[in-house]
Amino acid sequence: MKVKSILISQPEPQNARSPYYDISDKYGVKLAFRQFIQVESVPGKEVRKQKVHIPDYSAMIITSRTAIQNLFRVADELRVEISPNMKYFCVSEAIALFLQKFITYRKRKVFFPKVKEKTIYDLLQKHKNEKYLFLRSDVSNSDIPEFLSGHNISYEEAVLYRTVCSDLSDLAHVNFDIIAFFSPSGIKSLYENFPDFKQNNTRIAAFGSSTKEAVENAGLRLDIEAPSPQAPSMKMALENYLREVNK
């Protein structure tokens, strides 16, 4: 069955050069973007109840820009000064560079994988003697805590923001041939908004093993999976599928 429409459960790209638009042009499918989940900040007083005192740590582990924004928000709310000697371990260069909005970058110690063969795990193992604070949301699919525990690296976690379901009621009478999900929270949002959802002929695409598991646990049929050796990105997975069904 040919695909005429795809719903991407993420915010619409600000960059007109987004690879998703290439799919639309190449295969003549209608693309729609809709964020299924939203981020809500955890108030500083709630963070304090987690018994997290930022000056007690020598390094931060950062996996998103949202984590950075909420770190400095919480510090302001609690009137806590972050030491100029604080080290920041980031999963990517893009996230590391985002720190420039909040710190004098050259004076701080910022770490990120500089070559494709390396990951944040290599950096953490190289700096095992730090006392880390892992900044996260209330729903975290990261393997970082397991890695730290397995390598006897001192760390604690701080929940600085939470994910909540978006209101999708305006989509109640809109059908899409494919819905692409990127997190278990997206599946949760689908059923919170539409508890009687029936998949029928809708194809489901999932990115990541935890999202795949959430799809299967919900009793849905998984039609498109990423990443894979043939499709390391969702864009490539969708394109491979369209190449077959939209001949």
N, CA, C and O of each residue as an XYZ file, in Angstrom:
988
protein
N       0.847     -1.199      0.000
C       0.000      0.000      0.000
C       0.882      1.249      0.000
O       1.736      1.416      0.870
N       0.666      2.125     -0.987
C       1.489      3.320     -1.111
C       1.296      4.284      0.062
O       0.230      4.347      0.676
N       2.345      5.018      0.343
C       2.317      5.997      1.425
C       2.078      7.379      0.834
O       2.776      7.811     -0.083
N       1.076      8.063      1.380
C       0.771      9.422      0.925
C       1.060     10.473      1.994
O       1.225     11.654      1.687
N       1.119     10.031      3.260
C       1.315     11.004      4.343
C       2.116     10.401      5.481
O       1.972      9.218      5.792
N       2.964     11.217      6.104
C       3.799     10.790      7.227
C       3.713     11.836      8.334
O       3.827     13.034      8.075
N       3.513     11.377      9.566
C       3.534     12.250     10.727
C       4.820     11.988     11.501
O       5.048     10.874     11.974
N       5.658     13.009     11.630
C       6.887     12.930     12.401
C       6.591     13.503     13.786
O       6.220     14.671     13.906
N       6.751     12.695     14.825
C       6.366     13.128     16.182
C       7.460     13.960     16.841
O       7.887     13.682     17.962
N       7.894     14.970     16.132
C       8.901     15.919     16.617
C       8.521     17.318     16.134
O       7.686     17.456     15.240
N       9.128     18.357     16.718
C       8.835     19.710     16.258
C       9.273     19.892     14.802
O      10.204     19.235     14.335
N       8.600     20.776     14.108
C       8.969     21.040     12.718
C      10.370     21.643     12.670
O      10.673     22.556     13.437
N      11.229     21.145     11.777
C      12.603     21.666     11.685
C      12.613     23.145     11.328
O      11.829     23.598     10.493
N      13.501     23.887     11.962
C      13.647     25.302     11.644
C      14.472     25.498     10.376
O      14.408     26.536      9.718
N      15.243     24.473     10.061
C      16.104     24.533      8.879
C      15.365     23.996      7.664
O      14.936     22.842      7.660
N      15.216     24.803      6.656
C      14.511     24.386      5.441
C      15.259     23.281      4.710
O      14.714     22.655      3.800
N      16.510     23.039      5.105
C      17.310     22.010      4.448
C      17.191     20.666      5.158
O      17.954     19.746      4.860
N      16.271     20.537      6.068
C      16.087     19.276      6.782
C      15.939     18.123      5.786
O      15.212     18.247      4.800
N      16.630     16.995      6.040
C      16.552     15.857      5.114
C      15.140     15.299      4.954
O      14.841     14.652      3.950
N      14.273     15.543      5.933
C      12.897     15.062      5.795
C      12.201     15.690      4.587
O      11.381     15.046      3.932
N      12.526     16.931      4.302
C      11.896     17.593      3.156
C      12.319     16.958      1.845
O      11.579     17.002      0.862
N      13.509     16.366      1.826
C      13.951     15.654      0.626
C      13.032     14.472      0.334
O      12.729     14.175     -0.822
N      12.593     13.805      1.397
C      11.668     12.671      1.239
C      10.365     13.138      0.610
O       9.842     12.509     -0.309
N       9.856     14.237      1.114
C       8.595     14.777      0.604
C       8.699     15.094     -0.882
O       7.809     14.757     -1.663
N       9.791     15.742     -1.262
C       9.963     16.124     -2.669
C      10.182     14.910     -3.559
O       9.642     14.837     -4.663
N      10.970     13.963     -3.080
C      11.360     12.822     -3.911
C      10.230     11.825     -4.121
O      10.088     11.255     -5.202
N       9.412     11.615     -3.063
C       8.391     10.573     -3.145
C       6.964     11.131     -3.169
O       5.997     10.370     -3.213
N       6.840     12.436     -3.141
C       5.524     13.054     -3.249
C       4.603     12.756     -2.085
O       3.393     12.614     -2.264
N       5.174     12.660     -0.886
C       4.350     12.395      0.297
C       4.167     13.675      1.097
O       5.026     14.557      1.099
N       3.042     13.755      1.768
C       2.755     14.908      2.623
C       3.375     14.664      3.994
O       3.144     13.629      4.620
N       4.167     15.639      4.451
C       4.814     15.536      5.755
C       4.141     16.463      6.759
O       3.803     17.603      6.441
N       3.954     15.960      7.968
C       3.454     16.802      9.058
C       4.345     16.556     10.272
O       4.795     15.433     10.502
N       4.595     17.604     11.041
C       5.406     17.505     12.250
C       4.558     17.899     13.452
O       3.838     18.897     13.421
N       4.655     17.102     14.506
C       3.904     17.426     15.714
C       4.630     16.857     16.922
O       4.896     15.656     16.984
N       4.944     17.696     17.857
C       5.641     17.255     19.072
C       4.659     16.530     19.979
O       3.672     17.112     20.430
N       4.933     15.256     20.242
C       4.044     14.446     21.070
C       4.287     14.651     22.556
O       3.418     14.361     23.378
N       5.479     15.154     22.904
C       5.794     15.390     24.306
C       6.372     16.792     24.466
O       6.904     17.368     23.517
N       6.262     17.328     25.667
C       6.807     18.641     25.977
C       7.670     18.553     27.225
O       7.509     17.652     28.048
N       8.575     19.490     27.351
C       9.470     19.512     28.504
C       8.973     20.521     29.531
O       8.628     21.654     29.196
N       8.943     20.089     30.776
C       8.484     20.934     31.881
C       9.592     20.996     32.928
O      10.077     19.959     33.381
N       9.984     22.177     33.303
C      11.081     22.331     34.269
C      10.659     21.887     35.669
O       9.527     22.122     36.093
N      11.583     21.244     36.378
C      11.366     20.883     37.779
C      11.818     22.071     38.624
O      12.974     22.480     38.525
N      10.939     22.635     39.453
C      11.310     23.793     40.272
C      12.528     23.508     41.153
O      12.753     22.376     41.582
N      13.299     24.550     41.409
C      14.500     24.407     42.216
C      14.235     23.774     43.575
O      15.039     22.975     44.056
N      13.104     24.128     44.201
C      12.814     23.587     45.529
C      12.592     22.069     45.490
O      12.855     21.371     46.469
N      12.098     21.564     44.333
C      11.940     20.116     44.186
C      13.290     19.442     43.966
O      13.529     18.331     44.439
N      14.172     20.135     43.238
C      15.518     19.599     43.032
C      16.246     19.516     44.370
O      16.992     18.569     44.619
N      16.027     20.513     45.231
C      16.663     20.509     46.553
C      16.228     19.278     47.360
O      17.012     18.727     48.133
N      14.977     18.854     47.173
C      14.486     17.683     47.892
C      15.180     16.404     47.434
O      15.157     15.395     48.139
N      15.798     16.444     46.254
C      16.564     15.289     45.779
C      17.929     15.202     46.473
O      18.719     14.294     46.215
N      18.182     16.176     47.364
C      19.452     16.245     48.109
C      20.645     16.375     47.165
O      21.703     15.779     47.365
N      20.423     17.181     46.129
C      21.487     17.465     45.168
C      22.027     18.857     45.468
O      21.295     19.845     45.427
N      23.326     18.917     45.770
C      23.983     20.201     46.038
C      25.088     20.364     45.001
O      26.140     19.732     45.100
N      24.847     21.207     44.015
C      25.726     21.316     42.846
C      27.205     21.493     43.200
O      28.046     20.856     42.565
N      27.565     22.331     44.187
C      28.999     22.503     44.499
C      29.707     21.243     44.984
O      30.936     21.209     45.047
N      28.941     20.204     45.329
C      29.559     18.970     45.811
C      30.212     18.163     44.690
O      30.954     17.219     44.961
N      29.942     18.524     43.436
C      30.405     17.715     42.302
C      31.518     18.425     41.544
O      31.595     19.653     41.508
N      32.377     17.610     40.939
C      33.491     18.177     40.166
C      33.217     18.166     38.666
O      33.925     18.811     37.894
N      32.168     17.419     38.254
C      31.894     17.305     36.820
C      30.420     17.036     36.563
O      29.732     16.422     37.378
N      29.951     17.505     35.417
C      28.576     17.283     34.970
C      28.575     16.396     33.725
O      29.451     16.512     32.868
N      27.591     15.520     33.636
C      27.387     14.727     32.419
C      26.137     15.262     31.738
O      25.058     15.286     32.331
N      26.288     15.692     30.482
C      25.221     16.410     29.793
C      24.890     15.723     28.474
O      25.770     15.496     27.643
N      23.615     15.395     28.291
C      23.194     14.696     27.072
C      22.272     15.526     26.188
O      21.870     15.066     25.120
N      21.927     16.752     26.618
C      21.025     17.572     25.806
C      21.174     19.049     26.149
O      21.687     19.407     27.209
N      20.720     19.893     25.241
C      20.697     21.329     25.496
C      19.705     21.656     26.600
O      19.923     22.579     27.385
N      18.622     20.904     26.660
C      17.618     21.128     27.702
C      18.234     20.950     29.082
O      17.909     21.690     30.010
N      19.116     19.975     29.219
C      19.793     19.746     30.500
C      20.631     20.961     30.885
O      20.656     21.357     32.051
N      21.316     21.552     29.909
C      22.135     22.736     30.181
C      21.270     23.895     30.638
O      21.573     24.549     31.635
N      20.194     24.147     29.910
C      19.295     25.257     30.261
C      18.763     25.110     31.675
O      18.696     26.082     32.427
N      18.386     23.892     32.032
C      17.799     23.675     33.349
C      18.840     23.652     34.455
O      18.526     23.985     35.598
N      20.054     23.273     34.149
C      21.128     23.331     35.143
C      21.312     24.762     35.631
O      21.324     25.014     36.836
N      21.453     25.688     34.705
C      21.720     27.074     35.099
C      20.465     27.755     35.647
O      20.562     28.675     36.459
N      19.292     27.306     35.207
C      18.051     27.819     35.802
C      17.968     27.424     37.267
O      17.678     28.255     38.127
N      18.224     26.143     37.548
C      18.162     25.654     38.929
C      19.208     26.350     39.794
O      18.933     26.710     40.939
N      20.409     26.538     39.243
C      21.457     27.228     40.002
C      21.014     28.635     40.390
O      21.265     29.085     41.508
N      20.354     29.328     39.460
C      19.848     30.674     39.753
C      18.751     30.634     40.810
O      18.743     31.441     41.739
N      17.826     29.689     40.661
C      16.711     29.600     41.606
C      17.193     29.291     43.016
O      16.655     29.813     43.992
N      18.202     28.447     43.116
C      18.719     28.047     44.426
C      19.847     28.957     44.916
O      20.387     28.780     46.007
N      20.188     29.952     44.057
C      21.265     30.891     44.382
C      22.561     30.151     44.694
O      23.245     30.422     45.681
N      22.865     29.213     43.816
C      24.080     28.406     43.948
C      25.056     28.817     42.858
O      24.678     28.950     41.694
N      26.294     29.016     43.231
C      27.310     29.368     42.247
C      27.996     28.108     41.736
O      28.438     27.267     42.519
N      28.079     27.988     40.414
C      28.768     26.851     39.812
C      30.251     27.201     39.697
O      30.612     28.230     39.126
N      31.077     26.362     40.226
C      32.523     26.634     40.284
C      33.113     26.824     38.890
O      32.742     26.114     37.956
N      34.037     27.788     38.747
C      34.732     27.956     37.466
C      35.583     26.745     37.103
O      36.015     26.612     35.958
N      35.829     25.856     38.073
C      36.615     24.645     37.812
C      35.742     23.447     37.440
O      36.253     22.348     37.225
N      34.433     23.658     37.364
C      33.531     22.569     37.006
C      33.876     22.038     35.619
O      34.159     22.807     34.700
N      33.849     20.715     35.479
C      34.085     20.080     34.185
C      32.745     19.629     33.595
O      31.842     19.203     34.315
N      32.643     19.733     32.277
C      31.405     19.382     31.585
C      31.697     18.309     30.550
O      32.486     18.528     29.631
N      31.067     17.153     30.694
C      31.240     16.050     29.757
C      29.972     15.932     28.914
O      28.904     15.594     29.426
N      30.099     16.210     27.629
C      28.947     16.293     26.723
C      28.990     15.164     25.689
O      30.065     14.712     25.294
N      27.820     14.721     25.263
C      27.768     13.604     24.316
C      28.127     14.032     22.899
O      28.428     13.179     22.064
N      28.105     15.330     22.607
C      28.436     15.788     21.256
C      29.033     17.192     21.300
O      28.904     17.909     22.292
N      29.681     17.563     20.213
C      30.254     18.897     20.119
C      29.167     19.967     20.107
O      29.334     21.032     20.701
N      28.044     19.683     19.425
C      26.952     20.660     19.338
C      26.448     21.031     20.730
O      26.189     22.202     21.011
N      26.310     20.033     21.599
C      25.853     20.291     22.962
C      26.932     21.042     23.738
O      26.623     21.944     24.518
N      28.182     20.676     23.531
C      29.281     21.359     24.209
C      29.312     22.835     23.836
O      29.497     23.691     24.701
N      29.133     23.135     22.563
C      29.171     24.524     22.103
C      28.004     25.339     22.666
O      28.109     26.554     22.833
N      26.898     24.661     22.955
C      25.730     25.352     23.529
C      26.057     25.935     24.899
O      25.410     26.885     25.340
N      27.047     25.376     25.567
C      27.459     25.887     26.874
C      27.926     27.333     26.802
O      27.907     28.048     27.804
N      28.346     27.762     25.614
C      28.834     29.134     25.456
C      27.783     30.177     25.811
O      28.118     31.320     26.121
N      26.520     29.788     25.767
C      25.448     30.712     26.140
C      25.433     30.987     27.640
O      24.819     31.953     28.093
N      26.111     30.134     28.408
C      26.006     30.212     29.863
C      27.339     30.399     30.581
O      27.369     30.863     31.721
N      28.431     30.044     29.930
C      29.728     30.135     30.581
C      30.739     30.791     29.638
O      30.518     30.883     28.431
N      31.845     31.242     30.214
C      32.963     31.702     29.395
C      33.713     30.447     28.972
O      34.507     29.883     29.724
N      33.436     30.037     27.760
C      33.820     28.707     27.269
C      35.312     28.422     27.429
O      35.685     27.327     27.850
N      36.154     29.370     27.107
C      37.592     29.105     27.111
C      38.154     28.900     28.515
O      39.233     28.331     28.679
N      37.433     29.356     29.508
C      37.927     29.256     30.879
C      37.434     27.994     31.584
O      37.864     27.678     32.694
N      36.548     27.299     30.938
C      36.007     26.094     31.556
C      36.613     24.842     30.923
O      37.289     24.913     29.896
N      36.369     23.740     31.531
C      36.868     22.475     31.016
C      35.696     21.703     30.415
O      34.869     21.138     31.130
N      35.648     21.695     29.109
C      34.535     21.080     28.390
C      35.059     19.912     27.567
O      36.013     20.066     26.804
N      34.440     18.747     27.719
C      34.888     17.545     27.038
C      33.762     17.002     26.158
O      32.591     17.035     26.538
N      34.130     16.507     24.989
C      33.180     15.842     24.094
C      33.974     14.961     23.135
O      35.152     15.228     22.896
N      33.359     13.919     22.581
C      34.087     13.045     21.647
C      34.508     13.837     20.411
O      33.673     14.439     19.736
N      35.798     13.832     20.124
C      36.314     14.638     19.013
C      36.499     13.834     17.729
O      36.736     14.408     16.666
N      36.392     12.524     17.820
C      36.463     11.679     16.628
C      35.308     10.688     16.666
O      34.813     10.345     17.739
N      34.881     10.230     15.497
C      33.699      9.366     15.399
C      33.876      8.049     16.155
O      32.908      7.466     16.643
N      35.114      7.595     16.245
C      35.359      6.297     16.886
C      35.213      6.370     18.408
O      35.126      5.335     19.069
N      35.185      7.575     18.965
C      35.104      7.746     20.412
C      33.694      8.161     20.840
O      32.936      8.734     20.056
N      33.360      7.863     22.087
C      32.065      8.263     22.653
C      32.303      8.877     24.018
O      33.431      8.915     24.508
N      31.231      9.358     24.625
C      31.353      9.927     25.967
C      31.835      8.873     26.965
O      32.444      9.213     27.979
N      31.567      7.596     26.684
C      32.010      6.537     27.588
C      33.536      6.475     27.660
O      34.105      6.214     28.719
N      34.186      6.715     26.533
C      35.652      6.745     26.528
C      36.174      7.875     27.410
O      37.167      7.716     28.120
N      35.488      9.025     27.355
C      35.906     10.178     28.163
C      35.697      9.915     29.649
O      36.555     10.234     30.472
N      34.559      9.335     29.981
C      34.253      9.066     31.391
C      35.237      8.061     31.980
O      35.656      8.193     33.130
N      35.597      7.072     31.196
C      36.537      6.065     31.686
C      37.928      6.664     31.866
O      38.683      6.253     32.747
N      38.257      7.632     31.027
C      39.563      8.284     31.117
C      39.642      9.199     32.340
O      40.724      9.458     32.868
N      38.472      9.687     32.781
C      38.423     10.608     33.930
C      37.606      9.958     35.047
O      36.565     10.479     35.448
N      38.077      8.839     35.534
C      37.315      8.034     36.491
C      37.265      8.641     37.888
O      36.420      8.255     38.695
N      38.145      9.574     38.182
C      38.254     10.079     39.553
C      37.377     11.292     39.848
O      37.402     11.827     40.956
N      36.606     11.722     38.857
C      35.695     12.838     39.085
C      34.483     12.376     39.894
O      34.161     11.188     39.943
N      33.826     13.339     40.521
C      32.541     13.063     41.163
C      31.477     13.677     40.264
O      31.324     14.898     40.211
N      30.750     12.827     39.563
C      29.859     13.271     38.494
C      28.427     13.505     38.971
O      27.927     12.832     39.873
N      27.786     14.488     38.330
C      26.351     14.678     38.468
C      25.759     14.503     37.072
O      26.066     15.264     36.155
N      24.913     13.500     36.926
C      24.273     13.202     35.644
C      22.941     13.951     35.569
O      22.021     13.670     36.339
N      22.844     14.898     34.645
C      21.648     15.722     34.495
C      20.661     15.012     33.577
O      21.023     14.612     32.470
N      19.423     14.853     34.024
C      18.484     14.040     33.255
C      17.049     14.509     33.433
O      16.755     15.400     34.230
N      16.166     13.882     32.665
C      14.735     14.118     32.812
C      14.157     13.009     33.686
O      14.880     12.105     34.103
N      12.868     13.077     33.961
C      12.240     12.039     34.768
C      12.150     10.724     34.006
O      12.012      9.660     34.609
N      12.228     10.797     32.672
C      12.227      9.590     31.847
C      13.550      9.567     31.090
O      13.746     10.339     30.151
N      14.443      8.695     31.492
C      15.761      8.634     30.855
C      16.015      7.232     30.331
O      15.863      6.246     31.052
N      16.406      7.157     29.056
C      16.718      5.860     28.445
C      18.226      5.670     28.295
O      18.679      4.763     27.597
N      18.995      6.533     28.954
C      20.444      6.495     28.800
C      21.063      5.301     29.525
O      20.599      4.888     30.588
N      22.115      4.762     28.927
C      22.875      3.678     29.556
C      24.015      4.217     30.424
O      24.786      3.445     30.994
N      24.117      5.538     30.519
C      25.244      6.134     31.244
C      25.292      5.701     32.714
O      26.366      5.318     33.180
N      24.189      5.742     33.467
C      24.271      5.307     34.874
C      24.775      3.870     35.027
O      25.558      3.569     35.928
N      24.317      2.993     34.140
C      24.763      1.601     34.191
C      26.268      1.513     33.923
O      26.979      0.737     34.562
N      26.739      2.319     32.970
C      28.174      2.337     32.665
C      28.975      2.822     33.867
O      29.985      2.220     34.230
N      28.520      3.913     34.481
C      29.236      4.469     35.633
C      29.300      3.476     36.786
O      30.352      3.289     37.399
N      28.177      2.848     37.073
C      28.143      1.860     38.158
C      29.059      0.683     37.852
O      29.773      0.187     38.723
N      29.023      0.247     36.590
C      29.831     -0.904     36.189
C      31.321     -0.643     36.237
O      32.115     -1.579     36.321
N      31.711      0.639     36.184
C      33.133      0.985     36.217
C      33.528      1.661     37.537
O      34.583      2.287     37.645
N      32.656      1.517     38.528
C      32.938      2.059     39.872
C      33.307      3.541     39.846
O      34.236      3.976     40.526
N      32.568      4.300     39.056
C      32.775      5.740     38.962
C      31.732      6.440     39.823
O      30.540      6.150     39.716
N      32.172      7.355     40.669
C      31.277      8.040     41.597
C      30.332      8.986     40.837
O      30.775      9.819     40.047
N      29.032      8.842     41.090
C      28.072      9.726     40.428
C      26.756      9.751     41.200
O      26.466      8.866     42.005
N      25.980     10.780     40.934
C      24.594     10.861     41.384
C      23.783     11.455     40.235
O      24.343     12.023     39.298
N      22.475     11.320     40.315
C      21.604     11.816     39.256
C      20.741     12.960     39.774
O      20.348     12.984     40.941
N      20.456     13.906     38.884
C      19.579     15.019     39.230
C      18.508     15.147     38.153
O      18.815     15.362     36.980
N      17.254     15.013     38.562
C      16.133     15.187     37.633
C      15.783     16.676     37.608
O      15.204     17.205     38.556
N      16.143     17.341     36.512
C      15.957     18.789     36.398
C      14.751     19.179     35.543
O      14.305     20.326     35.575
N      14.230     18.223     34.782
C      13.076     18.514     33.933
C      12.312     17.215     33.690
O      12.858     16.121     33.833
N      11.062     17.354     33.326
C      10.242     16.168     33.092
C       9.528     16.284     31.751
O       9.327     17.380     31.228
N       9.156     15.148     31.215
C       8.417     15.133     29.954
C       6.938     14.920     30.244
O       6.567     14.070     31.053
N       6.105     15.699     29.577
C       4.656     15.576     29.724
C       4.052     15.418     28.342
O       4.637     15.850     27.349
N       2.897     14.809     28.278
C       2.233     14.561     26.997
C       1.631     15.844     26.439
O       1.033     16.628     27.176
N       1.791     16.052     25.144
C       1.174     17.196     24.474
C      -0.305     16.919     24.236
O      -0.734     15.765     24.215
N      -1.075     17.979     24.058
C      -2.484     17.859     23.697
C      -2.575     17.662     22.188
O      -2.252     18.566     21.417
N      -3.015     16.484     21.774
C      -3.090     16.153     20.349
C      -4.534     16.040     19.866
O      -4.799     15.429     18.831
N      -5.456     16.624     20.606
C      -6.879     16.450     20.295
C      -7.255     16.911     18.894
O      -8.214     16.405     18.310
N      -6.503     17.872     18.349
C      -6.820     18.359     17.007
C      -6.493     17.344     15.919
O      -6.876     17.524     14.763
N      -5.771     16.257     16.295
C      -5.442     15.214     15.319
C      -6.443     14.059     15.354
O      -6.260     13.056     14.664
N      -7.488     14.199     16.145
C      -8.425     13.098     16.371
C      -9.026     12.553     15.086
O      -9.274     11.352     14.984
N      -9.262     13.405     14.115
C      -9.922     12.968     12.877
C      -8.986     13.052     11.675
O      -9.432     13.137     10.530
N      -7.681     13.027     11.952
C      -6.687     13.090     10.879
C      -5.943     11.762     10.842
O      -5.462     11.284     11.870
N      -5.851     11.177      9.671
C      -5.178      9.890      9.521
C      -3.877     10.051      8.743
O      -3.798     10.834      7.796
N      -2.866      9.303      9.156
C      -1.580      9.302      8.468
C      -1.210      7.870      8.112
O      -1.549      6.931      8.832
N      -0.514      7.717      6.994
C      -0.096      6.376      6.583
C       1.057      5.867      7.433
O       1.170      4.666      7.675
N       1.920      6.786      7.890
C       3.046      6.423      8.760
C       3.105      7.415      9.914
O       2.949      8.620      9.718
N       3.330      6.900     11.114
C       3.648      7.755     12.270
C       5.022      7.327     12.765
O       5.248      6.153     13.058
N       5.942      8.291     12.855
C       7.314      8.006     13.286
C       7.500      8.434     14.736
O       7.241      9.585     15.091
N       7.952      7.495     15.576
C       8.166      7.743     16.997
C       9.654      7.697     17.323
O      10.418      6.964     16.696
N      10.058      8.501     18.327
C      11.459      8.606     18.683
C      11.737      8.315     20.153
O      12.892      8.336     20.579
N      10.705      8.047     20.923
C      10.903      7.735     22.343
C       9.683      6.995     22.868
O       8.598      7.110     22.298
N       9.846      6.233     23.955
C       8.690      5.587     24.583
C       7.633      6.601     25.019
O       6.443      6.288     25.046
N       8.071      7.817     25.359
C       7.123      8.848     25.787
C       6.156      9.209     24.663
O       5.013      9.587     24.920
N       6.613      9.094     23.420
C       5.734      9.370     22.285
C       4.596      8.369     22.209
O       3.458      8.734     21.915
N       4.901      7.107     22.474
C       3.862      6.061     22.483
C       2.888      6.315     23.633
O       1.675      6.173     23.478
N       3.437      6.691     24.779
C       2.588      7.003     25.935
C       1.642      8.154     25.601
O       0.461      8.111     25.947
N       2.154      9.170     24.936
C       1.335     10.323     24.570
C       0.230      9.928     23.596
O      -0.897     10.413     23.691
N       0.566      9.044     22.659
C      -0.438      8.580     21.690
C      -1.646      7.998     22.408
O      -2.787      8.341     22.098
N      -1.391      7.112     23.373
C      -2.507      6.443     24.046
C      -3.158      7.310     25.115
O      -4.328      7.116     25.447
N      -2.410      8.263     25.653
C      -3.030      9.178     26.604
C      -4.024     10.090     25.886
O      -5.065     10.451     26.433
N      -3.681     10.453     24.652
C      -4.582     11.286     23.859
C      -5.686     10.479     23.184
O      -6.825     10.932     23.066
N      -5.327      9.273     22.742
C      -6.285      8.442     22.001
C      -6.280      7.028     22.567
O      -5.696      6.123     21.971
N      -6.925      6.832     23.712
C      -6.886      5.515     24.371
C      -7.457      4.384     23.526
O      -7.128      3.219     23.747
N      -8.310      4.716     22.560
C      -8.922      3.683     21.718
C      -8.221      3.559     20.370
O      -8.799      3.033     19.419
N      -6.993      4.035     20.282
C      -6.273      4.015     19.008
C      -6.160      2.598     18.455
O      -5.779      1.671     19.169
N      -6.497      2.442     17.174
C      -6.348      1.179     16.461
C      -5.402      1.420     15.292
O      -5.565      2.374     14.531
N      -4.429      0.559     15.164
C      -3.416      0.767     14.139
C      -3.954      0.559     12.728
O      -3.671      1.354     11.833
N      -4.716     -0.488     12.528
C      -5.259     -0.806     11.199
C      -4.157     -0.750     10.140
O      -3.188     -1.506     10.222
N      -4.292      0.134      9.147
C      -3.302      0.195      8.065
C      -2.186      1.218      8.304
O      -1.330      1.416      7.442
N      -2.196      1.856      9.460
C      -1.151      2.831      9.775
C       0.165      2.105     10.014
O       0.226      1.168     10.810
N       1.200      2.530      9.337
C       2.520      1.966      9.556
C       3.212      2.711     10.697
O       3.137      3.937     10.777
N       3.884      1.970     11.578
C       4.587      2.565     12.709
C       6.096      2.473     12.474
O       6.629      1.409     12.159
N       6.772      3.620     12.637
C       8.236      3.673     12.567
C       8.756      4.021     13.952
O       8.180      4.862     14.644
N       9.842      3.377     14.358
C      10.395      3.615     15.700
C      11.902      3.774     15.624
O      12.586      3.031     14.920
N      12.411      4.761     16.365
C      13.860      4.976     16.437
C      14.356      4.587     17.822
O      13.901      5.132     18.827
N      15.287      3.645     17.872
C      15.877      3.246     19.139
C      15.235      1.999     19.726
O      14.050      1.735     19.524
N      16.040      1.240     20.454
C      15.557     -0.030     21.009
C      14.460      0.166     22.050
O      13.527     -0.634     22.122
N      14.565      1.224     22.861
C      13.542      1.443     23.892
C      12.211      1.842     23.268
O      11.150      1.481     23.777
N      12.266      2.586     22.166
C      11.031      2.957     21.461
C      10.416      1.728     20.815
O       9.202      1.533     20.863
N      11.257      0.902     20.213
C      10.778     -0.356     19.619
C      10.078     -1.210     20.668
O       9.013     -1.771     20.414
N      10.684     -1.303     21.845
C      10.088     -2.098     22.929
C       8.736     -1.526     23.343
O       7.792     -2.274     23.597
N       8.645     -0.192     23.412
C       7.383      0.443     23.784
C       6.300      0.171     22.743
O       5.141     -0.046     23.094
N       6.672      0.182     21.471
C       5.729     -0.134     20.388
C       5.199     -1.549     20.562
O       3.993     -1.786     20.491
N       6.101     -2.474     20.786
C       5.699     -3.882     20.922
C       4.877     -4.114     22.182
O       3.913     -4.879     22.163
N       5.254     -3.452     23.286
C       4.504     -3.605     24.539
C       3.083     -3.056     24.415
O       2.170     -3.508     25.106
N       2.908     -2.075     23.523
C       1.581     -1.497     23.305
C       0.733     -2.365     22.373
O      -0.429     -2.055     22.111
N       1.322     -3.445     21.880
C       0.588     -4.335     20.985
C       0.490     -3.816     19.564
O      -0.376     -4.238     18.798
N       1.389     -2.891     19.212
C       1.392     -2.326     17.867
C       2.333     -3.120     16.966
O       3.250     -3.796     17.431
N       2.082     -3.019     15.684
C       2.938     -3.665     14.687
C       4.043     -2.694     14.276
O       3.764     -1.570     13.860
N       5.280     -3.126     14.392
C       6.409     -2.278     14.001
C       6.761     -2.559     12.543
O       7.142     -3.673     12.184
N       6.628     -1.534     11.717
C       6.865     -1.703     10.284
C       8.212     -1.161      9.829
O       8.791     -1.661      8.865
N       8.717     -0.133     10.523
C       9.949      0.532     10.110
C      10.801      0.747     11.352
O      10.354      1.335     12.336
N      12.043      0.256     11.288
C      12.907      0.325     12.469
C      14.215      1.029     12.147
O      14.797      0.820     11.082
N      14.672      1.862     13.071
C      15.973      2.518     12.954
C      16.536      2.682     14.377
O      15.750      2.731     15.324
N      17.829      2.768     14.562
C      18.839      2.627     13.509
C      19.102      1.167     13.178
O      18.787      0.266     13.956
N      19.682      0.956     12.012
C      20.087     -0.367     11.551
C      21.292     -0.173     10.642
O      21.585      0.953     10.240
N      21.999     -1.264     10.311
C      23.141     -1.106      9.404
C      22.758     -0.462      8.071
O      23.548      0.268      7.473
N      21.546     -0.740      7.620
C      21.082     -0.174      6.351
C      20.493      1.224      6.511
O      20.403      1.984      5.546
N      20.095      1.554      7.728
C      19.430      2.845      7.960
C      19.816      3.385      9.337
O      19.097      3.159     10.309
N      20.933      4.088      9.430
C      21.359      4.631     10.724
C      20.501      5.787     11.225
O      20.608      6.165     12.392
N      19.654      6.356     10.370
C      18.787      7.465     10.777
C      17.341      7.144     10.427
O      17.072      6.263      9.611
N      16.415      7.865     11.047
C      15.002      7.685     10.731
C      14.723      8.090      9.288
O      13.936      7.448      8.593
N      15.377      9.161      8.846
C      15.181      9.618      7.469
C      15.513      8.514      6.480
O      14.761      8.281      5.534
N      16.637      7.830      6.692
C      17.048      6.769      5.785
C      16.116      5.569      5.876
O      15.830      4.928      4.865
N      15.637      5.259      7.082
C      14.706      4.143      7.242
C      13.404      4.418      6.495
O      12.869      3.535      5.826
N      12.900      5.636      6.610
C      11.677      6.000      5.891
C      11.896      5.946      4.384
O      11.046      5.461      3.637
N      13.043      6.449      3.950
C      13.320      6.470      2.511
C      13.439      5.055      1.954
O      12.937      4.773      0.866
N      14.091      4.176      2.681
C      14.203      2.783      2.232
C      12.832      2.139      2.106
O      12.581      1.375      1.174
N      11.949      2.448      3.042
C      10.595      1.882      3.005
C       9.804      2.453      1.826
O       9.128      1.716      1.108
N       9.893      3.756      1.636
C       9.170      4.402      0.541
C       9.665      3.917     -0.820
O       8.895      3.820     -1.775
N      10.946      3.619     -0.893
C      11.519      3.149     -2.152
C      10.855      1.829     -2.577
O      10.714      1.537     -3.765
N      10.461      1.059     -1.585
C       9.822     -0.239     -1.880
C       8.330     -0.121     -2.158
O       7.819     -0.708     -3.111
N       7.633      0.648     -1.314
C       6.168      0.658     -1.415
C       5.615      1.713     -2.375
O       4.476      1.596     -2.827
N       6.404      2.738     -2.689
C       5.922      3.796     -3.582
C       6.551      3.703     -4.973
O       6.812      4.714     -5.624
N       6.783      2.486     -5.401
C       7.388      2.288     -6.724
C       6.463      2.820     -7.827
O       6.800      2.742     -9.008
